[in-house]
Amino acid sequence: MKILVIGDVVGSPGRSMLKKALPAVFRRHDVEYCIANVENAAGGFGVTKEVCDEILDLGVDCLTSGNHIWDKREILGWVDLIPQLLRPHNYPKAQPGRGSHVGVSRRSKVKVATLNLSCRVFMNGALDDPFTLGLEEVERLRQETPVVIVDIHGEATSEKQALGFHLDGLASAVVGTHTHVPTCDHRLLPRGTAYCTDIGMTGPYDSVIGVEKDAIVQRFISGMPSRFETAKGDPRLAAVLVDVDPANGRALSVDRMLLAEKDLGSL
Ligand code: FE2
């Protein structure tokens, strides 16, 4: 069963790339379930109810997030009403929303669990331990289905790799988001978990991690604050495709894709 996990969707360039690419990618790879990280999908910072609806309407089944989840304040009033929208499970319990979701795959009607976790190294906020809480939640979800996909949102490659090994053999996949830079270390871990440190950004690659590059360069040079605008050029879709055995949840293969508009015609 093929599960597509899409890396951080950034602003309208990212959303319009989803709209153009997803029908062909779904068809070409016989995708049964799709997860996307949407924390930057509204104007490059945060997410709104309208943007969630737009992405769910494209056939995405579950939406994950991270440190930018609350950037658009209006989502505070909606997060408990959109069961497919997750915030990291190890955020303080006093925060609204939830960190996991169980959906059903399109053709084979297999339950697919998604768990959203945040790393702690170089990440702001009073976050609980993603290793302990993540393991407990994966074990709880496995009572319902062996197919468990983990989005680990974080900066430090070492912490993400450690979480991958910590959940190896229990999660079907542990895949990373947040840095907006795809890594080419996708592989199957020894006990059958698919792993990739960072899927990369679905958005404009003529940019510094999605933002107009000149403003960022000037900020590094001057150290002065500057206005960040979402870039537009060279939009791409970044995703990993995991083939999972629905009988036991083990990953059979993991592939990575980084598609530009010119690549869509040959799908
Ligand atoms: Fe992030």
Boltz pocket constraint, residues with backbone or C-beta under 6 A from the ligand:
constraints:
  - pocket:
      binder: B
      contacts: [[A, 39], [A, 66], [A, 67], [A, 68], [A, 153], [A, 177], [A, 178], [A, 179]]
      max_distance: 6.0
